[in-house]
Amino acid sequence: MKTRPLVAAAAMLLLIACAAHATVPPTQAVKDGPSAAVTDAMELVQRAFEDVRHNNNDAGPELDKALHAQGFAGLPEEVRHETIFMASLIAWETGKYDKAHGLAVQATRFPEADNVAWLTRFSSAFAIKNFGDAAYSLTMFTQRWPAKLGDVVPGAVMQLHYQLKLAHEDETDRLMLDELFDAGWQIEGVEPSNLWRDLALKHLQRGEVARATKVALRITSGQVALSMQVDKRFDAITLPHRGAFDVDRLVAAEITATRARMAAHPDQLQPITDLQELFLLTGQYPKVLSISDAVVARTEKREGAKAYTDFSDRYNWVLDNRSRAFKRQAQWDKAIATEVLAARLPEHGGINVSQSINLGELYAELGQPDNAATAIIQLGDLSPIGRMQLEGVKLRIAVDRHDEPAASAAMAYLRAHRAEEPDTLQDALLLRGNLDEAAALLIDRLEDPEWRNDALVDMQHYADIIMTPMEKTIHDRWNTVVARPDVQAALQKVGRVETFSIAPGLR
């Protein structure tokens, strides 16, 4: 089962610096000879902004009164814009996201609308799951203020791209990604290679090979390059530029670049976790541990939060990666003990869903179903992908316990929701020994343009790794399914299988 950080939507929204706007009361005079209604509206606006300036909780209701005042439409354009915009900011800050979005849409219709107004529209649209308008807002923001893209939380962009793919809003997605690409957008100095791969494919589908190639040549991830090499849809790019997509070369360059980021940012854990993942990919498990030993030592001395600015967000992943390194060295007890520590840490201020599921899976794969069940007993609300992963753990527990009703219940959920994460269902079918159904699903994945690339990546030959007994059972059955003539026939139409020196992706 592929593990992904399970992040609440609120944690992926924009960081809005709105305090400066709250201190600028509109003072421009209305046009000559204002009516009594216009004068009354102006007085309401001025009182509201006085409340804002003094952090008075009555500012919101006062602004509402001004917005609905009979004379509001007669106020100067600049005053109306500032009033609507401030009302949107206050609605956002008080969690009234529908209201904030409606007001932000109004505010951005004025020529005075600035980058914060468009960010507010983006963040409120994202919060109410209006992903089409969120993408439009981000597109407009990127066109006008590319230098301000640092104000955008990268996870929001990634999640937005994912949601647009689910909704098949392909053109909206393409326009947004094109603007980001042309603006030179990166995530802390690193190219978002998976986004550029998806954008390149969109241009290939439009017959725009030159543009697709230009986009793809910004890709720096070895894993993304691998996913393109094995998918025939990218042949127009990868075959003429083989050197640019050499997996080993790119992974080595990633390691060098990540080491440099780690040295340049000793107060951040993100480069450490990134380098851990690259060492896991290249089978350098002792290095996964050694580059994080100092982090663990500081944390044991209660110095972690002081030493690292992203400690609360990333330390759980430092431990998670250490657990994987122990696992791939068959140090099962150390793997479990480390994942236990990770699961006890909060995730985005709440229950740690990601590491709890990973811990449950590890226990179950090592034949400890009771401990696995305890690990996942209280997880609260889950994303659709998180729920799929949870049901995958429940299935492993049921198999350990020979609990057929529980296994059937988990399988029923996974089948009903296979569109959320088909590879989780794939592993479940293999674990249950349903090889005919597993083969049919794999063929479906190869034939479906949205699922194809992940399926092709799964089918490649990778470096050998130490597996748990349950992982080996799944892997052996997977090889049997892949070798079937009907699966091979489906493969030959859309891709190819090659051998790579790196390990399989994180599981």
Buried (B, 14 or more C-beta within 10 A) or exposed (E): BBBEBBBBBEBBBBEBEBEEBBEEBBEEEBEEEBEEBBBBBBEBBBBBBBBBEEEEEEBBEBBBBBBEBEBBEBBBEEBBBBBBBBBBBBBBEEEBBEBBBBBBBBBBEBEEBBBBBBBBBBBBBBBBEBBBBBBBBBBBBBEEBBEBBEBBBBBBBBBBBBBBEEEEBEEBBBBBBBBBBEBEBBBEEBBBBBBBBBBBBBBBEEEBBEBBBBBBBBBBBBBBBBBBBBBBBBBBBBEEEEEBBBBEEBBBBBBEBBBEBBEEBEEBBBBBBBBBBBBBBBBBBEBBBEBBEEBBEBBEEEEBEEBBBBBBBBBBBBBBBBBBBBBBBEBBEBBBEBBBBBBEBEBBEEBBBBBBBBBBBBBBBBEBBEBBBBBBEEBEEBBEBBBBBBBBBBBBBBBBBEBEEBBEBBBEBBEEBBEBBBBBBBBBBBBBEBBEBBBBBBBBBBEEEEBBBBBBBBBBEBEEBEBBEBBEBBBEBBEBBBEBEEBEEBBEEBBBEEEBEBBBBBB
